Amino acid sequence: MELGEISYKCHYEVGEYIADYKVDEVITIGKEAAAIAKGIQEKESNITTHSFTNNEEAIGYLENNLKAGDGVLIKGSRSMRTDEIVKALLNEI
């Protein structure tokens, strides 16, 4: 939200960067972050991507798909309230 008019470009470039690394799956939340998934996909990466419109959708997906031993990085601006995801996942442990 803080990036203004360069937001799409910056998110897309993050996706392109991630595509070069060994990552199994990337989940994005919100319109701007969907550009991360697009950057990954357009670089023809083998990374699976899922884009959700809100935290609740992402939480539901994660609760149903995470397995023991999976590593998760949750990153987002404060305005996206990604701390909700962390709290929900910690309650599942």
Jmol script that loads the backbone (N, CA, C; Angstrom):
load data "model"
ATOM      1  N   MET A   1       0.817  -1.193   0.000  1.00  0.00           N
ATOM      2  CA  MET A   1       0.000   0.000   0.000  1.00  0.00           C
ATOM      3  C   MET A   1       0.866   1.264   0.000  1.00  0.00           C
ATOM      4  N   GLU A   2       2.054   1.144   0.543  1.00  0.00           N
ATOM      5  CA  GLU A   2       2.920   2.298   0.682  1.00  0.00           C
ATOM      6  C   GLU A   2       3.671   2.635  -0.595  1.00  0.00           C
ATOM      7  N   LEU A   3       3.631   1.776  -1.590  1.00  0.00           N
ATOM      8  CA  LEU A   3       4.440   1.963  -2.790  1.00  0.00           C
ATOM      9  C   LEU A   3       3.799   2.870  -3.835  1.00  0.00           C
ATOM     10  N   GLY A   4       2.524   3.153  -3.680  1.00  0.00           N
ATOM     11  CA  GLY A   4       1.856   4.054  -4.610  1.00  0.00           C
ATOM     12  C   GLY A   4       1.835   3.534  -6.034  1.00  0.00           C
ATOM     13  N   GLU A   5       2.134   4.422  -6.983  1.00  0.00           N
ATOM     14  CA  GLU A   5       2.002   4.079  -8.398  1.00  0.00           C
ATOM     15  C   GLU A   5       3.023   3.055  -8.895  1.00  0.00           C
ATOM     16  N   ILE A   6       4.087   2.805  -8.144  1.00  0.00           N
ATOM     17  CA  ILE A   6       5.068   1.801  -8.568  1.00  0.00           C
ATOM     18  C   ILE A   6       4.798   0.432  -7.934  1.00  0.00           C
ATOM     19  N   SER A   7       3.694   0.306  -7.235  1.00  0.00           N
ATOM     20  CA  SER A   7       3.382  -0.918  -6.503  1.00  0.00           C
ATOM     21  C   SER A   7       3.357  -2.153  -7.392  1.00  0.00           C
ATOM     22  N   TYR A   8       2.618  -2.101  -8.498  1.00  0.00           N
ATOM     23  CA  TYR A   8       2.503  -3.275  -9.371  1.00  0.00           C
ATOM     24  C   TYR A   8       3.879  -3.708  -9.852  1.00  0.00           C
ATOM     25  N   LYS A   9       4.661  -2.762 -10.351  1.00  0.00           N
ATOM     26  CA  LYS A   9       5.989  -3.054 -10.883  1.00  0.00           C
ATOM     27  C   LYS A   9       6.876  -3.686  -9.815  1.00  0.00           C
ATOM     28  N   CYS A  10       6.858  -3.136  -8.616  1.00  0.00           N
ATOM     29  CA  CYS A  10       7.692  -3.666  -7.532  1.00  0.00           C
ATOM     30  C   CYS A  10       7.265  -5.080  -7.141  1.00  0.00           C
ATOM     31  N   HIS A  11       5.978  -5.317  -7.018  1.00  0.00           N
ATOM     32  CA  HIS A  11       5.487  -6.649  -6.676  1.00  0.00           C
ATOM     33  C   HIS A  11       5.829  -7.651  -7.774  1.00  0.00           C
ATOM     34  N   TYR A  12       5.656  -7.239  -9.026  1.00  0.00           N
ATOM     35  CA  TYR A  12       5.975  -8.111 -10.161  1.00  0.00           C
ATOM     36  C   TYR A  12       7.454  -8.493 -10.123  1.00  0.00           C
ATOM     37  N   GLU A  13       8.323  -7.537  -9.863  1.00  0.00           N
ATOM     38  CA  GLU A  13       9.763  -7.799  -9.814  1.00  0.00           C
ATOM     39  C   GLU A  13      10.124  -8.746  -8.670  1.00  0.00           C
ATOM     40  N   VAL A  14       9.412  -8.675  -7.564  1.00  0.00           N
ATOM     41  CA  VAL A  14       9.626  -9.630  -6.476  1.00  0.00           C
ATOM     42  C   VAL A  14       9.311 -11.044  -6.977  1.00  0.00           C
ATOM     43  N   GLY A  15       8.237 -11.181  -7.724  1.00  0.00           N
ATOM     44  CA  GLY A  15       7.886 -12.483  -8.293  1.00  0.00           C
ATOM     45  C   GLY A  15       8.953 -13.005  -9.228  1.00  0.00           C
ATOM     46  N   GLU A  16       9.470 -12.141 -10.079  1.00  0.00           N
ATOM     47  CA  GLU A  16      10.549 -12.553 -10.983  1.00  0.00           C
ATOM     48  C   GLU A  16      11.775 -13.010 -10.193  1.00  0.00           C
ATOM     49  N   TYR A  17      12.083 -12.318  -9.126  1.00  0.00           N
ATOM     50  CA  TYR A  17      13.228 -12.660  -8.282  1.00  0.00           C
ATOM     51  C   TYR A  17      13.023 -14.022  -7.615  1.00  0.00           C
ATOM     52  N   ILE A  18      11.848 -14.222  -7.039  1.00  0.00           N
ATOM     53  CA  ILE A  18      11.534 -15.475  -6.352  1.00  0.00           C
ATOM     54  C   ILE A  18      11.611 -16.661  -7.315  1.00  0.00           C
ATOM     55  N   ALA A  19      11.225 -16.447  -8.564  1.00  0.00           N
ATOM     56  CA  ALA A  19      11.168 -17.531  -9.551  1.00  0.00           C
ATOM     57  C   ALA A  19      12.511 -18.221  -9.752  1.00  0.00           C
ATOM     58  N   ASP A  20      13.593 -17.562  -9.412  1.00  0.00           N
ATOM     59  CA  ASP A  20      14.930 -18.137  -9.593  1.00  0.00           C
ATOM     60  C   ASP A  20      15.391 -18.991  -8.412  1.00  0.00           C
ATOM     61  N   TYR A  21      14.546 -19.154  -7.410  1.00  0.00           N
ATOM     62  CA  TYR A  21      14.949 -19.875  -6.198  1.00  0.00           C
ATOM     63  C   TYR A  21      14.116 -21.134  -5.997  1.00  0.00           C
ATOM     64  N   LYS A  22      14.619 -22.003  -5.126  1.00  0.00           N
ATOM     65  CA  LYS A  22      13.917 -23.245  -4.828  1.00  0.00           C
ATOM     66  C   LYS A  22      12.834 -22.972  -3.787  1.00  0.00           C
ATOM     67  N   VAL A  23      11.692 -22.687  -4.285  1.00  0.00           N
ATOM     68  CA  VAL A  23      10.507 -22.440  -3.475  1.00  0.00           C
ATOM     69  C   VAL A  23       9.413 -23.317  -4.067  1.00  0.00           C
ATOM     70  N   ASP A  24       8.676 -24.004  -3.230  1.00  0.00           N
ATOM     71  CA  ASP A  24       7.626 -24.888  -3.742  1.00  0.00           C
ATOM     72  C   ASP A  24       6.351 -24.149  -4.109  1.00  0.00           C
ATOM     73  N   GLU A  25       5.985 -23.185  -3.270  1.00  0.00           N
ATOM     74  CA  GLU A  25       4.675 -22.558  -3.447  1.00  0.00           C
ATOM     75  C   GLU A  25       4.703 -21.136  -2.906  1.00  0.00           C
ATOM     76  N   VAL A  26       3.991 -20.246  -3.584  1.00  0.00           N
ATOM     77  CA  VAL A  26       3.843 -18.866  -3.131  1.00  0.00           C
ATOM     78  C   VAL A  26       2.357 -18.541  -3.112  1.00  0.00           C
ATOM     79  N   ILE A  27       1.938 -17.972  -2.000  1.00  0.00           N
ATOM     80  CA  ILE A  27       0.546 -17.565  -1.825  1.00  0.00           C
ATOM     81  C   ILE A  27       0.522 -16.056  -1.665  1.00  0.00           C
ATOM     82  N   THR A  28      -0.301 -15.395  -2.446  1.00  0.00           N
ATOM     83  CA  THR A  28      -0.415 -13.949  -2.332  1.00  0.00           C
ATOM     84  C   THR A  28      -1.831 -13.577  -1.899  1.00  0.00           C
ATOM     85  N   ILE A  29      -1.919 -12.419  -1.292  1.00  0.00           N
ATOM     86  CA  ILE A  29      -3.215 -11.933  -0.824  1.00  0.00           C
ATOM     87  C   ILE A  29      -3.382 -10.496  -1.287  1.00  0.00           C
ATOM     88  N   GLY A  30      -4.465 -10.250  -1.970  1.00  0.00           N
ATOM     89  CA  GLY A  30      -4.769  -8.898  -2.421  1.00  0.00           C
ATOM     90  C   GLY A  30      -4.370  -8.639  -3.860  1.00  0.00           C
ATOM     91  N   LYS A  31      -4.933  -7.579  -4.403  1.00  0.00           N
ATOM     92  CA  LYS A  31      -4.755  -7.222  -5.809  1.00  0.00           C
ATOM     93  C   LYS A  31      -3.297  -6.912  -6.136  1.00  0.00           C
ATOM     94  N   GLU A  32      -2.657  -6.105  -5.330  1.00  0.00           N
ATOM     95  CA  GLU A  32      -1.279  -5.712  -5.620  1.00  0.00           C
ATOM     96  C   GLU A  32      -0.336  -6.908  -5.550  1.00  0.00           C
ATOM     97  N   ALA A  33      -0.482  -7.741  -4.533  1.00  0.00           N
ATOM     98  CA  ALA A  33       0.414  -8.888  -4.358  1.00  0.00           C
ATOM     99  C   ALA A  33       0.207  -9.948  -5.438  1.00  0.00           C
ATOM    100  N   ALA A  34      -0.944  -9.943  -6.092  1.00  0.00           N
ATOM    101  CA  ALA A  34      -1.175 -10.897  -7.183  1.00  0.00           C
ATOM    102  C   ALA A  34      -0.136 -10.713  -8.286  1.00  0.00           C
ATOM    103  N   ALA A  35       0.456  -9.527  -8.368  1.00  0.00           N
ATOM    104  CA  ALA A  35       1.508  -9.280  -9.362  1.00  0.00           C
ATOM    105  C   ALA A  35       2.749 -10.118  -9.061  1.00  0.00           C
ATOM    106  N   ILE A  36       2.953 -10.495  -7.801  1.00  0.00           N
ATOM    107  CA  ILE A  36       4.064 -11.385  -7.453  1.00  0.00           C
ATOM    108  C   ILE A  36       3.854 -12.729  -8.145  1.00  0.00           C
ATOM    109  N   ALA A  37       2.654 -13.268  -8.020  1.00  0.00           N
ATOM    110  CA  ALA A  37       2.337 -14.547  -8.672  1.00  0.00           C
ATOM    111  C   ALA A  37       2.493 -14.436 -10.184  1.00  0.00           C
ATOM    112  N   LYS A  38       2.070 -13.329 -10.745  1.00  0.00           N
ATOM    113  CA  LYS A  38       2.186 -13.144 -12.189  1.00  0.00           C
ATOM    114  C   LYS A  38       3.652 -13.115 -12.615  1.00  0.00           C
ATOM    115  N   GLY A  39       4.499 -12.437 -11.839  1.00  0.00           N
ATOM    116  CA  GLY A  39       5.924 -12.402 -12.140  1.00  0.00           C
ATOM    117  C   GLY A  39       6.544 -13.786 -12.118  1.00  0.00           C
ATOM    118  N   ILE A  40       6.126 -14.605 -11.161  1.00  0.00           N
ATOM    119  CA  ILE A  40       6.611 -15.992 -11.067  1.00  0.00           C
ATOM    120  C   ILE A  40       6.149 -16.791 -12.278  1.00  0.00           C
ATOM    121  N   GLN A  41       4.859 -16.700 -12.588  1.00  0.00           N
ATOM    122  CA  GLN A  41       4.284 -17.479 -13.687  1.00  0.00           C
ATOM    123  C   GLN A  41       4.878 -17.094 -15.031  1.00  0.00           C
ATOM    124  N   GLU A  42       5.063 -15.821 -15.264  1.00  0.00           N
ATOM    125  CA  GLU A  42       5.561 -15.372 -16.563  1.00  0.00           C
ATOM    126  C   GLU A  42       7.044 -15.667 -16.756  1.00  0.00           C
ATOM    127  N   LYS A  43       7.741 -15.983 -15.689  1.00  0.00           N
ATOM    128  CA  LYS A  43       9.135 -16.395 -15.800  1.00  0.00           C
ATOM    129  C   LYS A  43       9.219 -17.912 -16.011  1.00  0.00           C
ATOM    130  N   GLU A  44       8.077 -18.534 -16.169  1.00  0.00           N
ATOM    131  CA  GLU A  44       7.975 -19.976 -16.424  1.00  0.00           C
ATOM    132  C   GLU A  44       8.659 -20.797 -15.343  1.00  0.00           C
ATOM    133  N   SER A  45       8.378 -20.439 -14.134  1.00  0.00           N
ATOM    134  CA  SER A  45       8.916 -21.136 -12.971  1.00  0.00           C
ATOM    135  C   SER A  45       8.052 -22.353 -12.647  1.00  0.00           C
ATOM    136  N   ASN A  46       8.623 -23.306 -11.937  1.00  0.00           N
ATOM    137  CA  ASN A  46       7.871 -24.482 -11.485  1.00  0.00           C
ATOM    138  C   ASN A  46       7.194 -24.243 -10.143  1.00  0.00           C
ATOM    139  N   ILE A  47       7.255 -23.021  -9.652  1.00  0.00           N
ATOM    140  CA  ILE A  47       6.644 -22.691  -8.366  1.00  0.00           C
ATOM    141  C   ILE A  47       5.126 -22.620  -8.529  1.00  0.00           C
ATOM    142  N   THR A  48       4.412 -23.312  -7.647  1.00  0.00           N
ATOM    143  CA  THR A  48       2.954 -23.248  -7.626  1.00  0.00           C
ATOM    144  C   THR A  48       2.548 -21.926  -6.989  1.00  0.00           C
ATOM    145  N   THR A  49       1.589 -21.236  -7.582  1.00  0.00           N
ATOM    146  CA  THR A  49       1.114 -19.973  -7.020  1.00  0.00           C
ATOM    147  C   THR A  49      -0.393 -20.034  -6.779  1.00  0.00           C
ATOM    148  N   HIS A  50      -0.808 -19.369  -5.721  1.00  0.00           N
ATOM    149  CA  HIS A  50      -2.226 -19.195  -5.406  1.00  0.00           C
ATOM    150  C   HIS A  50      -2.409 -17.748  -4.979  1.00  0.00           C
ATOM    151  N   SER A  51      -3.409 -17.097  -5.517  1.00  0.00           N
ATOM    152  CA  SER A  51      -3.705 -15.716  -5.138  1.00  0.00           C
ATOM    153  C   SER A  51      -5.091 -15.659  -4.519  1.00  0.00           C
ATOM    154  N   PHE A  52      -5.149 -15.042  -3.352  1.00  0.00           N
ATOM    155  CA  PHE A  52      -6.417 -14.909  -2.628  1.00  0.00           C
ATOM    156  C   PHE A  52      -6.748 -13.434  -2.464  1.00  0.00           C
ATOM    157  N   THR A  53      -8.022 -13.137  -2.286  1.00  0.00           N
ATOM    158  CA  THR A  53      -8.439 -11.747  -2.145  1.00  0.00           C
ATOM    159  C   THR A  53      -8.371 -11.257  -0.706  1.00  0.00           C
ATOM    160  N   ASN A  54      -8.383 -12.192   0.259  1.00  0.00           N
ATOM    161  CA  ASN A  54      -8.351 -11.755   1.657  1.00  0.00           C
ATOM    162  C   ASN A  54      -7.667 -12.793   2.544  1.00  0.00           C
ATOM    163  N   ASN A  55      -7.385 -12.394   3.763  1.00  0.00           N
ATOM    164  CA  ASN A  55      -6.689 -13.264   4.719  1.00  0.00           C
ATOM    165  C   ASN A  55      -7.474 -14.525   5.038  1.00  0.00           C
ATOM    166  N   GLU A  56      -8.784 -14.407   5.143  1.00  0.00           N
ATOM    167  CA  GLU A  56      -9.602 -15.557   5.513  1.00  0.00           C
ATOM    168  C   GLU A  56      -9.478 -16.681   4.483  1.00  0.00           C
ATOM    169  N   GLU A  57      -9.477 -16.321   3.208  1.00  0.00           N
ATOM    170  CA  GLU A  57      -9.313 -17.333   2.159  1.00  0.00           C
ATOM    171  C   GLU A  57      -7.946 -18.007   2.276  1.00  0.00           C
ATOM    172  N   ALA A  58      -6.915 -17.201   2.500  1.00  0.00           N
ATOM    173  CA  ALA A  58      -5.560 -17.748   2.622  1.00  0.00           C
ATOM    174  C   ALA A  58      -5.445 -18.642   3.847  1.00  0.00           C
ATOM    175  N   ILE A  59      -6.039 -18.230   4.962  1.00  0.00           N
ATOM    176  CA  ILE A  59      -6.004 -19.036   6.182  1.00  0.00           C
ATOM    177  C   ILE A  59      -6.671 -20.387   5.930  1.00  0.00           C
ATOM    178  N   GLY A  60      -7.815 -20.388   5.292  1.00  0.00           N
ATOM    179  CA  GLY A  60      -8.509 -21.641   4.992  1.00  0.00           C
ATOM    180  C   GLY A  60      -7.650 -22.556   4.143  1.00  0.00           C
ATOM    181  N   TYR A  61      -7.012 -21.992   3.125  1.00  0.00           N
ATOM    182  CA  TYR A  61      -6.144 -22.798   2.270  1.00  0.00           C
ATOM    183  C   TYR A  61      -4.977 -23.372   3.071  1.00  0.00           C
ATOM    184  N   LEU A  62      -4.318 -22.541   3.845  1.00  0.00           N
ATOM    185  CA  LEU A  62      -3.159 -22.984   4.625  1.00  0.00           C
ATOM    186  C   LEU A  62      -3.548 -24.041   5.647  1.00  0.00           C
ATOM    187  N   GLU A  63      -4.642 -23.824   6.347  1.00  0.00           N
ATOM    188  CA  GLU A  63      -5.071 -24.801   7.355  1.00  0.00           C
ATOM    189  C   GLU A  63      -5.334 -26.167   6.736  1.00  0.00           C
ATOM    190  N   ASN A  64      -5.779 -26.180   5.497  1.00  0.00           N
ATOM    191  CA  ASN A  64      -6.092 -27.444   4.831  1.00  0.00           C
ATOM    192  C   ASN A  64      -4.914 -28.058   4.079  1.00  0.00           C
ATOM    193  N   ASN A  65      -3.841 -27.292   3.890  1.00  0.00           N
ATOM    194  CA  ASN A  65      -2.762 -27.790   3.032  1.00  0.00           C
ATOM    195  C   ASN A  65      -1.386 -27.853   3.677  1.00  0.00           C
ATOM    196  N   LEU A  66      -1.161 -27.161   4.776  1.00  0.00           N
ATOM    197  CA  LEU A  66       0.151 -27.241   5.422  1.00  0.00           C
ATOM    198  C   LEU A  66       0.351 -28.604   6.054  1.00  0.00           C
ATOM    199  N   LYS A  67       1.588 -29.086   5.970  1.00  0.00           N
ATOM    200  CA  LYS A  67       1.939 -30.366   6.571  1.00  0.00           C
ATOM    201  C   LYS A  67       3.082 -30.147   7.551  1.00  0.00           C
ATOM    202  N   ALA A  68       3.255 -31.085   8.459  1.00  0.00           N
ATOM    203  CA  ALA A  68       4.371 -31.027   9.402  1.00  0.00           C
ATOM    204  C   ALA A  68       5.668 -30.893   8.615  1.00  0.00           C
ATOM    205  N   GLY A  69       6.525 -29.992   9.033  1.00  0.00           N
ATOM    206  CA  GLY A  69       7.808 -29.786   8.378  1.00  0.00           C
ATOM    207  C   GLY A  69       7.807 -28.701   7.320  1.00  0.00           C
ATOM    208  N   ASP A  70       6.637 -28.197   6.949  1.00  0.00           N
ATOM    209  CA  ASP A  70       6.575 -27.113   5.970  1.00  0.00           C
ATOM    210  C   ASP A  70       7.094 -25.824   6.595  1.00  0.00           C
ATOM    211  N   GLY A  71       7.821 -25.057   5.829  1.00  0.00           N
ATOM    212  CA  GLY A  71       8.281 -23.741   6.261  1.00  0.00           C
ATOM    213  C   GLY A  71       7.387 -22.685   5.647  1.00  0.00           C
ATOM    214  N   VAL A  72       7.075 -21.659   6.421  1.00  0.00           N
ATOM    215  CA  VAL A  72       6.170 -20.615   5.948  1.00  0.00           C
ATOM    216  C   VAL A  72       6.778 -19.252   6.269  1.00  0.00           C
ATOM    217  N   LEU A  73       6.826 -18.379   5.279  1.00  0.00           N
ATOM    218  CA  LEU A  73       7.220 -16.991   5.475  1.00  0.00           C
ATOM    219  C   LEU A  73       5.985 -16.159   5.206  1.00  0.00           C
ATOM    220  N   ILE A  74       5.600 -15.353   6.167  1.00  0.00           N
ATOM    221  CA  ILE A  74       4.445 -14.478   5.985  1.00  0.00           C
ATOM    222  C   ILE A  74       4.963 -13.047   6.007  1.00  0.00           C
ATOM    223  N   LYS A  75       4.746 -12.350   4.899  1.00  0.00           N
ATOM    224  CA  LYS A  75       5.230 -10.986   4.747  1.00  0.00           C
ATOM    225  C   LYS A  75       4.117 -10.132   4.171  1.00  0.00           C
ATOM    226  N   GLY A  76       3.910  -8.988   4.754  1.00  0.00           N
ATOM    227  CA  GLY A  76       2.912  -8.069   4.228  1.00  0.00           C
ATOM    228  C   GLY A  76       2.964  -6.757   4.955  1.00  0.00           C
ATOM    229  N   SER A  77       2.388  -5.744   4.363  1.00  0.00           N
ATOM    230  CA  SER A  77       2.339  -4.445   5.027  1.00  0.00           C
ATOM    231  C   SER A  77       1.352  -4.524   6.194  1.00  0.00           C
ATOM    232  N   ARG A  78       1.541  -3.655   7.141  1.00  0.00           N
ATOM    233  CA  ARG A  78       0.647  -3.627   8.312  1.00  0.00           C
ATOM    234  C   ARG A  78      -0.806  -3.444   7.872  1.00  0.00           C
ATOM    235  N   SER A  79      -1.020  -2.713   6.808  1.00  0.00           N
ATOM    236  CA  SER A  79      -2.388  -2.471   6.356  1.00  0.00           C
ATOM    237  C   SER A  79      -3.072  -3.739   5.859  1.00  0.00           C
ATOM    238  N   MET A  80      -2.284  -4.762   5.530  1.00  0.00           N
ATOM    239  CA  MET A  80      -2.863  -6.037   5.084  1.00  0.00           C
ATOM    240  C   MET A  80      -3.195  -6.955   6.261  1.00  0.00           C
ATOM    241  N   ARG A  81      -2.784  -6.585   7.458  1.00  0.00           N
ATOM    242  CA  ARG A  81      -3.097  -7.328   8.682  1.00  0.00           C
ATOM    243  C   ARG A  81      -2.684  -8.807   8.591  1.00  0.00           C
ATOM    244  N   THR A  82      -1.519  -9.074   8.046  1.00  0.00           N
ATOM    245  CA  THR A  82      -1.069 -10.463   7.906  1.00  0.00           C
ATOM    246  C   THR A  82      -0.799 -11.125   9.251  1.00  0.00           C
ATOM    247  N   ASP A  83      -0.740 -10.329  10.312  1.00  0.00           N
ATOM    248  CA  ASP A  83      -0.606 -10.916  11.644  1.00  0.00           C
ATOM    249  C   ASP A  83      -1.799 -11.824  11.953  1.00  0.00           C
ATOM    250  N   GLU A  84      -2.943 -11.584  11.315  1.00  0.00           N
ATOM    251  CA  GLU A  84      -4.119 -12.449  11.488  1.00  0.00           C
ATOM    252  C   GLU A  84      -3.802 -13.876  11.035  1.00  0.00           C
ATOM    253  N   ILE A  85      -3.021 -13.994   9.977  1.00  0.00           N
ATOM    254  CA  ILE A  85      -2.662 -15.305   9.452  1.00  0.00           C
ATOM    255  C   ILE A  85      -1.761 -16.028  10.442  1.00  0.00           C
ATOM    256  N   VAL A  86      -0.782 -15.315  10.949  1.00  0.00           N
ATOM    257  CA  VAL A  86       0.140 -15.904  11.935  1.00  0.00           C
ATOM    258  C   VAL A  86      -0.643 -16.399  13.144  1.00  0.00           C
ATOM    259  N   LYS A  87      -1.523 -15.580  13.668  1.00  0.00           N
ATOM    260  CA  LYS A  87      -2.319 -15.961  14.846  1.00  0.00           C
ATOM    261  C   LYS A  87      -3.176 -17.185  14.556  1.00  0.00           C
ATOM    262  N   ALA A  88      -3.803 -17.217  13.394  1.00  0.00           N
ATOM    263  CA  ALA A  88      -4.653 -18.362  13.052  1.00  0.00           C
ATOM    264  C   ALA A  88      -3.837 -19.630  12.954  1.00  0.00           C
ATOM    265  N   LEU A  89      -2.659 -19.568  12.333  1.00  0.00           N
ATOM    266  CA  LEU A  89      -1.828 -20.757  12.191  1.00  0.00           C
ATOM    267  C   LEU A  89      -1.275 -21.215  13.531  1.00  0.00           C
ATOM    268  N   LEU A  90      -0.905 -20.282  14.377  1.00  0.00           N
ATOM    269  CA  LEU A  90      -0.388 -20.657  15.702  1.00  0.00           C
ATOM    270  C   LEU A  90      -1.461 -21.330  16.541  1.00  0.00           C
ATOM    271  N   ASN A  91      -2.700 -20.950  16.349  1.00  0.00           N
ATOM    272  CA  ASN A  91      -3.796 -21.576  17.071  1.00  0.00           C
ATOM    273  C   ASN A  91      -4.037 -23.008  16.612  1.00  0.00           C
ATOM    274  N   GLU A  92      -3.545 -23.362  15.422  1.00  0.00           N
ATOM    275  CA  GLU A  92      -3.715 -24.708  14.875  1.00  0.00           C
ATOM    276  C   GLU A  92      -2.654 -25.670  15.387  1.00  0.00           C
ATOM    277  N   ILE A  93      -1.580 -25.127  15.913  1.00  0.00           N
ATOM    278  CA  ILE A  93      -0.462 -25.991  16.363  1.00  0.00           C
ATOM    279  C   ILE A  93      -0.814 -26.678  17.661  1.00  0.00           C
TER     280      ILE A  93
END
end "model"
wireframe off; spacefill off
backbone 0.3
color backbone group
